[in-house]
Amino acid sequence: MASQPKLRVGIAGAVRGGGFISGLRAESDRAELVAVYDPIASARESFAATNEVEFVCGSFDELLDHVDLVILASPQQHHTPQALAALARDIHVLSEVPAAVSLEQANALVTAVRESNAQYMMSENYGYIRENLIVREMVREGAFGDLYYGEGEYLHEMKTWHTAATGERTWRYYWQVGRDGITYPTHSLGPLLQWFGDRVVSVSCVGTGRHTDPEHELQDTTILLARTLKGRLLRLRFDLLSNRPELYAYYAIQGTEGAYEAARTVNSEAVVYLNGRSPDGVWEPLEKFADLYLPSRYNQPGSKDTHWGSDAWPVRDFIESILTGTTPEIDVYAALDMTLPGILSELSIAQNGAWVHVPNPRFFTGGIGVEPSREAPLA
């Protein structure tokens, strides 16, 4: 029997695209990186030389001429437009986060996925962090009982990222600190929604004011409260400007039978308390439960260079979904469940924290009737 041809993979975005190399190398028997596009010629040429890429493309359309799967590692405002172009040509899309930057883009993305014969997945890698994988399985096994509260924080001082060495403003100046609210929500919200098996239905967002770098629209710290479909409460804290060390993978959950607290500093550790199992009133190291709960698929040697070894897994899982015809881990609906609360936070913060409805992307009407079987059930 003839072997199945390898998926031809292209990357849009030479800088952020490097995070996908370890995953593609691990899937070298099923996929091959053949093309790269970046608007900066020196960046795409350097990437191609370093990673032995055959096609060095001067436009996104040219990139699509060579691939079955495109990885969107471009700035966030380009994710949806590039996804639309690829899906229209039945090319699979793995998109960096967030999935969209506006409700209009979100509607267009759902339509494009419904009308395409290709698969779409958002590459939210924080759900693949070792600690988060352990917590996910503990939640699924009922170790914490019924969850009713969760927290996620992304605190990452990035002032030097907002302008280039020449003084020119980067895309982050406009799309991450040039707007007010939770402009980069998915790293904090994504794992929580995966654990809770839920989606956000309303948000209230407030901020501290502008103190550290007041030229930006984004307030120093913004706080989002979110109500979910099942009545749970989530809290997100977001900060790209305050003068402090980074803390961009903090989570906490509370359930009827226990709690989880991620490490808050480099000198602390992730801990859990399980009612009836842990010593009374004593936190236990999360790592104690790794052998019992860490999924064997993700307990493999691999690169730990970026994001605690989580970067390889979105592309690996997506390749598996494409080749087996199964629903991706983070399909378009899950992707927008993680993205839309951030978009709507901008409306809330502009109204002094008013509660704002978050639409269900499953009810977007574009492309209805194309393949009803693709509709997701979370109503």
C-alpha positions in Angstrom: 0.0 0.0 0.0 1.4 3.4 -1.0 2.2 5.7 1.9 0.1 8.9 2.3 1.9 12.0 0.9 3.3 14.3 3.5 1.4 17.5 4.2 3.1 20.5 2.7 3.4 23.2 5.3 4.0 26.9 5.0 4.7 29.5 7.6 3.6 33.1 7.4 5.7 35.1 9.8 9.4 34.4 10.2 9.9 35.7 13.7 7.0 34.0 15.5 7.1 31.1 13.1 10.2 29.6 14.7 8.2 28.3 17.6 6.6 25.7 15.4 9.8 24.1 14.1 10.2 21.6 16.9 6.6 20.3 16.4 7.1 20.0 12.6 10.3 18.1 13.1 8.5 15.7 15.4 6.0 15.1 12.6 8.6 14.8 9.8 7.1 11.5 8.7 3.7 13.1 8.1 4.4 16.8 7.3 7.2 18.8 5.7 7.9 22.5 6.0 8.3 23.7 2.4 7.6 27.4 2.3 7.9 30.7 4.2 6.5 34.2 3.8 7.4 37.3 5.6 7.0 40.9 4.3 10.6 41.6 5.3 12.9 40.0 2.7 15.9 39.5 5.0 13.7 37.8 7.6 12.2 35.3 5.3 15.5 34.6 3.6 17.3 34.0 7.0 14.4 31.8 8.2 14.6 29.7 4.9 18.3 29.3 5.2 18.2 28.3 8.9 15.4 25.8 8.4 16.2 24.5 4.9 12.9 25.8 3.4 12.5 25.4 -0.4 10.1 28.2 -1.3 10.9 31.7 -0.1 7.8 33.7 -0.9 7.3 37.4 -1.4 3.6 37.4 -0.9 1.0 35.4 1.1 -0.8 34.4 -2.1 2.5 32.9 -3.4 2.9 31.0 -0.1 -0.5 29.4 -0.6 0.5 28.1 -4.0 2.9 25.6 -2.4 1.1 24.3 0.7 -1.7 22.1 2.1 -1.4 23.6 5.5 -0.5 27.2 6.5 0.6 28.3 9.9 -0.3 31.9 10.6 2.5 33.3 12.8 1.8 36.9 11.6 0.7 39.9 13.7 -2.8 39.4 15.1 -4.6 41.8 12.9 -3.7 39.6 9.9 -4.9 36.3 11.3 -8.4 36.4 10.0 -7.7 38.0 6.6 -5.0 35.4 5.9 -7.2 32.6 7.2 -10.0 33.6 4.9 -7.6 33.5 1.9 -6.3 30.1 2.8 -9.7 28.5 3.6 -11.2 29.8 0.3 -8.5 27.7 -1.4 -9.3 24.7 0.9 -5.9 25.0 2.6 -5.8 24.0 6.3 -5.1 26.8 8.8 -3.3 26.8 12.1 -3.6 30.4 13.4 -1.7 32.1 16.1 -3.6 33.9 18.8 -6.0 35.6 19.0 -8.3 34.3 16.2 -9.7 37.8 15.3 -9.5 41.4 16.4 -13.2 42.4 15.8 -16.7 41.0 15.6 -16.7 41.6 11.9 -13.6 39.4 11.5 -15.1 36.8 13.8 -18.2 36.5 11.7 -16.2 36.3 8.5 -14.0 33.6 10.0 -16.9 31.4 11.0 -18.4 31.8 7.5 -15.1 30.8 5.9 -14.6 27.7 8.0 -18.2 26.5 7.3 -17.7 27.0 3.5 -14.3 25.4 3.3 -13.3 21.8 2.9 -10.2 22.5 5.0 -9.7 22.4 8.8 -9.1 25.4 11.1 -7.4 25.4 14.5 -6.2 28.2 16.8 -2.7 27.5 18.2 -3.4 28.4 21.9 -0.3 26.7 23.3 -0.8 27.6 27.0 -3.3 24.7 27.4 -0.3 22.4 26.6 1.9 23.7 29.4 2.8 20.7 31.6 1.1 22.0 34.8 -2.0 22.9 32.8 -2.2 19.5 31.2 -2.1 17.9 34.7 -4.8 20.2 36.0 -7.0 19.5 32.9 -6.9 15.8 33.6 -7.6 16.3 37.3 -10.6 18.4 36.5 -11.9 15.8 34.0 -11.5 13.1 36.6 -13.5 15.2 39.1 -10.6 15.7 41.6 -11.7 19.3 42.3 -15.5 18.6 42.3 -17.7 21.1 40.5 -15.7 24.2 39.5 -17.3 27.5 40.2 -14.4 30.1 40.1 -11.2 30.6 38.1 -8.5 33.1 37.6 -6.0 33.8 34.8 -3.3 36.5 34.7 -1.0 37.7 31.9 1.5 40.2 33.2 4.2 40.9 30.7 6.1 44.2 30.6 6.6 44.8 26.9 7.4 48.5 26.5 10.5 47.8 24.4 8.4 45.7 21.9 6.1 48.7 20.9 8.7 50.5 18.9 11.6 49.3 16.7 15.2 50.4 17.1 14.6 53.0 14.5 11.8 54.5 16.6 9.1 53.3 14.2 6.0 52.0 15.9 5.4 48.2 15.7 2.1 46.5 15.1 1.9 45.9 18.9 1.8 49.7 19.4 -1.6 49.8 17.7 -3.1 46.4 18.3 -2.0 45.5 21.9 -1.5 48.9 23.7 -3.3 51.1 21.3 -6.7 49.8 22.4 -8.1 49.6 25.9 -9.3 46.4 27.5 -8.0 42.8 27.4 -6.3 43.0 24.0 -4.5 39.6 24.2 -6.9 37.3 26.1 -6.4 33.7 25.1 -3.4 32.7 27.1 -5.3 33.5 30.3 -8.8 32.5 29.2 -8.0 29.5 27.0 -6.9 27.0 29.7 -9.7 28.1 32.0 -12.4 27.4 29.4 -10.9 24.1 28.6 -11.0 23.1 32.3 -14.5 24.5 32.9 -16.0 23.1 29.6 -17.9 26.3 29.4 -18.0 29.6 27.5 -18.3 33.3 28.6 -21.7 35.0 28.1 -21.0 38.4 29.6 -18.0 40.5 30.7 -17.3 43.6 32.8 -13.9 45.2 32.3 -12.3 48.1 34.3 -8.8 49.6 34.5 -6.3 51.3 36.8 -5.8 54.4 34.7 -2.6 55.3 32.8 0.5 55.7 35.0 3.6 54.0 33.7 3.5 54.8 30.0 0.5 57.2 29.6 0.9 57.8 25.9 -0.9 54.5 25.2 -4.6 53.9 25.1 -4.3 50.7 27.2 -4.5 51.3 30.9 -1.6 49.9 33.0 -3.7 47.0 34.4 -7.1 45.9 33.3 -9.4 43.5 35.1 -12.1 41.4 33.5 -14.9 39.7 35.3 -16.7 37.1 33.2 -19.9 35.1 33.7 -20.2 31.8 32.0 -23.1 29.9 30.4 -23.1 27.6 33.5 -23.0 30.4 36.0 -19.4 30.3 36.9 -17.3 33.4 37.6 -13.9 34.0 36.0 -11.4 36.8 36.6 -8.6 37.9 34.2 -5.8 40.3 35.0 -3.9 41.8 32.1 -0.8 44.1 32.1 1.7 44.9 29.4 3.1 48.1 30.9 3.7 48.0 34.6 7.3 47.9 35.9 7.6 44.4 37.3 8.9 40.9 36.5 6.7 38.9 34.2 4.0 36.5 35.3 2.2 35.3 32.3 1.1 31.8 33.1 -0.8 32.2 36.4 -4.0 30.4 37.0 -6.2 29.4 40.0 -9.4 27.4 40.2 -11.8 26.6 43.0 -14.2 23.7 43.1 -16.5 22.1 45.6 -13.8 19.5 46.4 -10.5 21.3 46.0 -8.5 24.2 44.6 -5.4 24.8 42.4 -2.9 27.7 42.6 -0.2 28.1 40.0 3.3 29.4 41.0 3.3 33.1 41.5 7.1 33.7 41.4 10.2 31.8 40.4 10.7 30.8 44.1 7.3 29.1 44.5 5.6 26.1 43.1 2.2 25.1 41.8 0.0 23.5 44.5 -3.3 21.8 45.0 -5.6 21.1 47.9 -8.0 18.1 47.5 -10.7 17.9 50.2 -10.5 14.5 51.9 -7.3 13.6 50.1 -4.8 16.3 51.1 -3.7 16.6 54.8 -6.2 18.9 56.5 -5.4 22.5 55.6 -2.2 21.7 53.7 -1.3 22.5 50.1 0.4 19.8 48.2 2.8 20.2 45.2 1.0 19.7 41.9 3.9 17.6 40.6 3.0 15.0 43.2 0.0 14.1 40.9 1.9 14.1 37.6 2.4 10.4 37.3 -1.3 9.8 37.8 -2.7 12.5 35.7 -0.3 13.8 33.0 -1.5 12.3 29.6 1.1 10.0 28.2 0.9 11.6 24.8 2.3 14.9 26.1 4.8 13.3 28.5 7.5 13.0 25.8 11.0 14.3 25.5 11.1 17.5 23.4 12.2 21.1 23.2 11.8 23.1 26.3 13.2 26.3 24.7 9.9 28.2 24.4 6.8 28.4 26.6 7.9 25.6 28.8 7.8 23.0 26.0 4.2 23.7 24.9 4.9 25.1 21.4 5.3 21.8 19.6 1.9 20.4 20.5 -0.7 22.6 18.7 0.8 21.8 15.3 1.3 18.1 16.2 -2.4 17.8 17.3 -3.6 19.7 14.3 -1.7 17.4 11.9 -3.3 14.4 13.7 -6.8 16.0 13.2 -6.2 16.7 9.5 -5.0 13.2 8.8 -7.7 11.4 10.8 -10.6 13.8 9.9 -11.4 14.6 13.5 -12.4 17.9 15.1 -9.3 19.9 16.1 -8.6 20.5 19.7 -9.4 24.3 19.3 -11.7 24.6 16.4 -13.2 27.9 15.2 -15.9 27.9 17.9 -13.5 27.2 20.8 -11.1 29.7 19.3 -13.7 32.4 19.3 -14.9 31.5 22.8 -11.4 32.4 23.9 -11.1 35.5 21.7 -14.5 37.2 21.8 -14.5 38.1 25.5 -11.4 40.2 24.9 -13.0 42.0 21.9 -16.1 42.8 24.0 -14.0 43.9 27.0 -13.2 47.0 24.9 -16.9 47.9 24.8 -17.3 47.3 28.5 -14.3 49.4 29.6 -15.4 52.2 27.4 -18.7 52.2 29.4 -17.0 52.2 32.9 -17.3 48.5 33.4 -20.8 47.9 32.2 -21.7 44.2 31.7 -21.7 43.4 28.0 -23.1 40.3 26.3 -20.6 38.0 24.5 -22.2 36.3 21.5 -22.1 32.6 20.8 -20.2 32.1 17.6 -22.2 28.9 16.9 -25.1 31.2 16.2 -23.4 33.3 13.6 -25.4 32.9 10.4 -22.7 33.1 7.7 -22.3 29.9 5.8 -25.3 28.2 7.5 -26.4 25.0 5.7 -23.1 24.2 4.1 -22.2 21.4 6.4 -24.6 21.3 9.4 -22.6 18.4 10.9 -19.8 20.8 11.6 -21.8 22.8 14.1 -20.6 22.5 17.7 -23.1 21.7 20.4 -22.3 24.2 23.2 -25.3 26.5 23.1 
